[in-house]
Structure formats: structure tokens, C-alpha cells
Amino acid sequence: MDLETQVVPASQGRALRMRAGQFARITNTHGNQVVDTWAVAASDAAEVSSMDHTRSVNSNIFFTKGMSLKSSRRRSMLTMVADSAGVRHDTLLCPCSSDLYQQLGCTAYHRSCTDNFHEALAQVDVEHAFTPASLNLFMNVPVGPDGTVDRLPPATTAGDSVVLRADMDLVLVLSACPQDITPINGASRTPKEVAVSITDAFSPEEAA
């Protein structure tokens, strides 16, 4: 039974409190939307999800089913227990920011995952001094033999979802990435909303 279901509007962010053992199903409603994802420990906001430690502990530059998102103290924060699309999620690219959009030619304010992170935390009365690197769910960033990276539309379809188990009490922060200049959110370059449901229980059959 869903305890809380929310729509994360296109180009916006949301923060949801989770207890250890709860599950978050994040659904790519339209199939083409990247979701920048963070976790902040409930006991200490200075302990946040760390891509450096996540790559180190998993010995992988991608994030896939069965892997755990590690904290800045190398503790497990979230474990991906299901992924209906079976894709490789990105851990390399930074969350977009106002500086990035200025470099891409924007002269007016452009929403960003960086702003979404801090705005979402403010909604639950949490502050953080900086913007950690994000786990980029559904982002399709292949890496070449020479180390070069590409930015391709997500290899997912409408309704694909992942399920993350909270391994400690935490705040889950999600941003429906506002990127509309590169095709990282699909060839149409149009950010879309996603859905997130928090549950107390999860059955593997639900992942089908």
C-alpha cells in the first residue's frame, strides 16, 4: 500500500522523508525523463550520498539493480532492488546548475537540478552547505574505450520504474531534470514529470 505518492513536476524537485526499510518507486511516466537523485541522512544533514564512495564500493562507474548508494561516510543509504528497464544509471555527470546553463548560452534564469536540490530540502526544513554530485536515474551516458562520454536520450519507455530501499532514515531528494538544450531528456528536449511512491513493503512480483 502506498503511504505517499507524489508527482515531481517537470523541471522541479521534491524531498520525501523515508524510514529505514521503506521503499521508493520512481516511475518514468513518459519514459524520457532523467531524475537527479540524492539522499541526506536524517540524523546528520552533513552525511549525504556520495558518488565517489558509491563507485569505489561497487567498483563500477554505473549504478544498476542490486547496488547500494553510499554516503560520504561509506554507509549504505539506498539499495536498488528493482529496475523494470534493466538499464545502467549514470554516476558521472554533475547536476545541472545556473553556471552550466550560462555556458550553454542562456541569458535569462533557467531552472536547474542544483536549485531543485536546495529548494526541495527547504520544503522539509533541511539545509545543506553545498550541492553533492547526483545519482542520475535513467540518464544514458555511455563511456567509450578512450574514456570519452556521450549524452544520449534515456533508453527507457513510458512507465519504466526503479525501486530503492532506504537502508537508513533519510531524506530522498528528486529532481525532474530541467535540461532542455541537450537531448539528455529525450530527442524532443522537453522535460516531463515523474512519479514517486513511498511504501512500507515491496514484492519482487511488483517489478514486472
C-alpha positions in Angstrom: 0.0 0.0 0.0 1.4 3.4 -0.9 2.0 5.6 2.1 2.7 8.7 0.0 2.5 9.2 -3.8 3.7 12.4 -5.4 4.2 13.8 -8.9 7.5 15.6 -9.3 6.6 18.2 -11.9 8.8 18.8 -14.9 11.9 20.8 -14.1 11.0 20.8 -10.3 12.3 19.0 -7.2 10.7 17.2 -4.3 12.1 15.9 -0.9 10.5 12.9 0.9 11.3 11.6 4.3 11.9 7.8 4.4 12.4 5.4 7.3 14.9 2.6 7.1 13.2 -0.4 5.4 10.8 1.7 3.3 10.8 1.6 -0.5 10.5 4.4 -3.1 9.2 3.5 -6.5 10.3 6.2 -9.0 8.3 5.9 -12.3 9.5 7.5 -15.5 6.0 8.4 -16.6 6.8 9.4 -20.1 10.0 7.3 -20.5 12.3 10.1 -21.4 13.0 11.9 -18.2 16.2 11.9 -16.2 15.8 12.1 -12.4 18.7 13.5 -10.4 18.7 11.7 -7.0 20.2 12.4 -3.6 19.9 11.1 -0.1 20.5 13.1 3.1 20.9 11.2 6.4 18.1 12.1 8.8 20.4 12.0 11.8 23.0 14.4 10.3 22.4 16.5 7.2 26.2 16.7 6.6 26.1 13.0 5.7 25.0 12.8 2.1 25.0 10.4 -0.8 28.5 10.3 -2.4 29.1 9.2 -6.0 32.8 8.8 -5.2 32.2 6.3 -2.5 29.4 4.6 -4.4 31.7 4.0 -7.4 34.5 2.8 -5.1 32.5 0.4 -3.1 30.6 -1.0 -6.1 33.7 -1.0 -8.3 31.6 0.3 -11.2 31.0 3.7 -12.8 27.4 2.8 -13.5 24.6 2.1 -11.0 22.4 -0.9 -11.5 20.0 -3.2 -9.7 21.5 -4.7 -6.6 23.9 -1.9 -6.0 23.8 0.4 -3.0 24.2 4.2 -2.9 26.9 5.0 -0.3 27.1 8.0 1.9 30.0 10.4 2.5 30.8 8.1 5.4 30.7 5.0 3.1 27.4 3.8 4.8 24.6 2.3 2.7 21.8 4.8 2.2 19.7 3.3 -0.7 19.8 0.0 -2.5 18.2 -0.5 -5.9 16.0 -3.6 -5.5 14.2 -3.4 -8.9 14.6 -1.8 -12.3 12.0 -2.7 -14.9 14.1 -1.4 -17.8 17.4 -3.0 -16.6 19.5 0.0 -17.7 22.7 1.4 -16.4 22.2 4.6 -14.5 24.8 7.4 -14.6 27.0 8.4 -11.7 29.5 10.6 -13.6 27.8 13.8 -14.8 27.2 16.7 -12.5 23.7 18.1 -11.6 23.0 21.0 -13.9 23.4 24.5 -12.5 22.9 28.1 -13.4 26.6 28.3 -14.4 26.1 25.3 -16.8 23.1 27.0 -18.5 25.0 30.2 -18.9 27.8 28.3 -20.6 25.2 26.8 -22.9 24.1 30.2 -23.9 21.2 31.0 -21.6 20.9 34.7 -20.7 17.8 34.5 -18.5 17.3 32.4 -15.4 17.0 28.7 -16.2 15.8 26.2 -13.6 18.4 23.6 -12.6 18.8 20.4 -10.6 21.2 22.4 -8.2 18.4 24.8 -7.4 15.9 22.0 -7.2 18.0 20.2 -4.6 18.2 23.1 -2.2 14.6 24.2 -2.8 13.3 20.7 -2.1 15.3 20.4 1.1 13.9 23.7 2.3 10.4 22.2 1.9 11.3 19.7 4.7 13.4 22.3 6.8 16.8 20.9 5.9 19.7 22.9 4.7 22.9 21.8 3.1 26.0 23.9 2.5 26.8 22.6 -1.0 25.3 20.6 -3.8 26.6 17.0 -3.8 27.0 15.0 -7.0 23.8 13.3 -8.0 22.9 9.8 -8.9 21.3 10.3 -12.4 18.5 7.8 -12.7 17.6 6.9 -16.3 20.4 9.0 -17.7 22.1 7.4 -20.7 25.8 8.2 -20.6 27.8 5.6 -22.5 31.6 5.6 -21.9 34.0 4.9 -24.8 37.2 2.9 -24.6 39.2 6.1 -24.5 37.2 7.4 -21.6 35.0 9.8 -23.5 31.4 10.1 -22.5 28.3 10.8 -24.6 24.9 12.2 -23.7 22.0 10.2 -25.3 18.3 10.1 -24.7 17.2 7.7 -22.0 16.9 4.0 -23.1 13.6 3.7 -21.2 10.0 3.6 -22.2 6.9 5.2 -20.6 6.1 3.5 -17.2 9.6 2.1 -16.6 10.5 2.4 -12.9 13.1 1.7 -10.3 12.6 0.8 -6.7 15.0 2.0 -4.0 15.1 0.6 -0.4 16.1 3.0 2.3 18.9 1.5 4.4 18.8 4.2 7.0 16.4 7.0 8.0 16.9 9.7 5.3 15.5 12.4 3.1 15.2 11.4 -0.5 15.6 14.3 -2.9 14.5 14.0 -6.6 14.8 16.5 -9.4 13.0 16.0 -12.7 15.9 17.5 -14.6 15.2 20.8 -16.4 17.7 20.2 -19.2 16.1 21.2 -22.5 19.2 22.1 -24.5 20.9 18.8 -24.9 19.0 15.5 -25.7 19.6 14.1 -22.2 15.9 14.2 -21.6 15.0 12.8 -25.0 15.1 14.0 -28.6 12.3 16.4 -28.0 14.4 18.2 -25.4 11.2 18.6 -23.3 11.4 17.9 -19.5 8.5 15.9 -18.2 7.0 15.0 -14.8 7.8 11.7 -13.0 6.0 9.9 -10.1 7.3 8.6 -6.8 5.6 6.3 -4.3 6.8 5.5 -0.8 5.7 2.1 0.5 6.4 0.0 3.6 6.7 -3.2 1.7 7.8 -4.4 -1.8 7.3 -7.7 -3.6 9.6 -8.7 -6.5 6.5 -9.5 -8.4 5.6 -5.8 -8.4 8.7 -5.1 -10.5 7.3 -6.9 -13.6 
